[in-house]
Amino acid sequence: MHKPRPGLIFQLLLRASRVQKKRAVLTVASIAWGSFSLLLLLAFGEGLRISVTTGTFGMGRDLAILWPGTTSLTWQGLPAGRPILPRIEDIPLLRERIPNLDEVTGEIHRSGVTANNDDNTNTVRVKGVTYGYGRIRNHIPAPGGRFINPLDEKLRRRVAFLGDKVAKELFGEEDPVGEPILLDTVPYTVIGVMMHKVQISAYGGMDEDHITIPITTFKAQFGTDQLGMIVVKPDQPQQMGLVLEELHKILGVKYGFDPKDERVFGIWDTVDSFRDMTNTLIGIQLFLGIIGALTLIIGGIGVANIMYAVIKERTREIGVKMALGARRRWITGPIVLESLLYALLGGAVGLIMAVVAVILLGQLPTEGNEALELLGKPTLSLSIGMASAAILGLIGFMAGFFPARRAASINPAETLRYE
Amino acid sequence: MFLDGFFNSKKRYSSVENGNVIDLKGLTRVYVTGKIKVEALKGIDLEVRDGDMVAITGPSGSGKSTLMNLIGCLDTPTSGSYLLRGESVAGLSREELAGIRNRRVGFIFQNFNLLPQISAYENVEMPLLFSGLPRQKRRERVYELFNRVGLSDRMDHKPTELSGGQMQRVATARALAMDPDIILADEPTGNLDTSSGSDIMDLFQELWEQGRTVLVITHDPALARRAPRQVEIRDGLITRDSRT
């Protein structure tokens, strides 16, 4: 019927009587505190998410780790309960045959190996791996070193790649690359040290504690070529099912087991477990967000309170405007707008406080304290800002909406007559 | 004049009727508070012709304020009919009544009811703001109105910086802003000293002489006598309707 005229609502807001300064300051402060709490809680949630995600990906992402086990189904006349023992030679076969594959690697390991150089002795876990392992399992060499390459594997070179913690324990601050090391009295040359990484997910201990050698060398020294683990990575995470299915078919033909037999390999599908973890983290962030929002609602109640008081004070003013022909939204609009302005102002102050707090908290040393390291640095992101702005806007609107509705129900005839 | 097009547009479609601005028939208003019913108006018949000046008198509690609220479209009758320039006001929504108050009724109150936080200029501009008139036209109209009530030098003052008589002049300018069909004044001199009260009455008289329809509520007999027509209300009924 008539235009909404937002300009008029703004003009009416400018011409409305002013709120007491002290009251306005307190209200803005309560909104600022609420916004600060919300933002900081979400920032901690984000920090936690980042550090947990990084830590999880420390082992490598989109992997499945398979442990050979025993069959549970009969197959072509063969009984159940037979152990299936894939060998080193199966890795090139799988690499060749499995479609949609990024990489497949084998791993054999032995714990309690004595590692020593001239200065120190240590007992470590040694992993014999195929060359693709370093890339998908995130064994990134620190500058000056390298990981095991196909030639090392082919020539059964006695070369060792050290976890950064092992390297420190054996060599101290010295650069180990090129130095000799004895593994159970067999001499090796150190070719690289793993770059330090944050790792949460692991099997068989943390990678920083391991020494990695070519799988062929491992066979030569320790006399076994039965794989302890097979690690596969599909080219796309959603291809994991297909890749695992193909792996079962190929090895099923070779070793004689039912490809549908789920007990042949114990499988840790990290795509799957990461999804669960992501959901948990979303749950945590939601929880933190709700706590923050509840704090902010208290601020919102403060705004609603001040708006109710304002309307009581302005009853006559509103009545006069009604008598002069103000439509409903010209009464309610400025009130909602004023409430939104308080929310906006408080939110801006809260944001500044939160940014300062995040910067200061980021300066705190967390090295060495595992709990703090895992909690991560609180981090503000665009999505946190937008979520907070949406919550704040909603609260600001609600804090204005209900008082405005009361204002609109004022009966001008009653308010105009007497003092 | 320059605003004639805007301000006279509404008079064209309302020229069908019989010359009555206000036409009340059997108007009643019953207030219900809890279980108690109060019949403030018990059946009012009243016709006010275009360009009439009417004083409505009566003791307090007689129902004259209720009648003013109904005529001013601040309230709606319980029963009976109210034609404002031939158009029925009954059954209109709150929003439509707001539009009628804006365009057709000019209120003047005993306690002025100027908004204290804004200037006299902005007070007079308020109904024009609601009407959607562009800024430049509003400015011209407000200047014209201040000129009319003789307060051109006080436009930028806050109401609190004005005397009672001046405040009532500003209120009168505001009531005239939209060139309404009726001016409704509720005890307009009640808060004024005798001389400024008399000034305001002179102003009303001038308005009437210029052809405006003016309704004044008062219990001051001297004031009532200055109106050519006096209507007396008692217990929710018109008891006397006379012309001098």
Interface residues (C-beta under 8 A of the other chain):
Chain A: M1 H2 K3 R5 L8 Q11 L12 R15 A16 S17 R18 R316 E317 G319 V320 K321 M322 A323 L324 G325 A326 R327 R328 W330 N411 P412 A413 L416 R417 Y418 E419
Chain B: S65 N69 G72 L74 D75 R94 E95 A98 G99 I100 R101 N102 R103 F107 F109 Q110 N111 N113 L114 L115 P116 Q117 I118 E122 M126 P127 L129 F130 S131 G132 R174 M178 D186
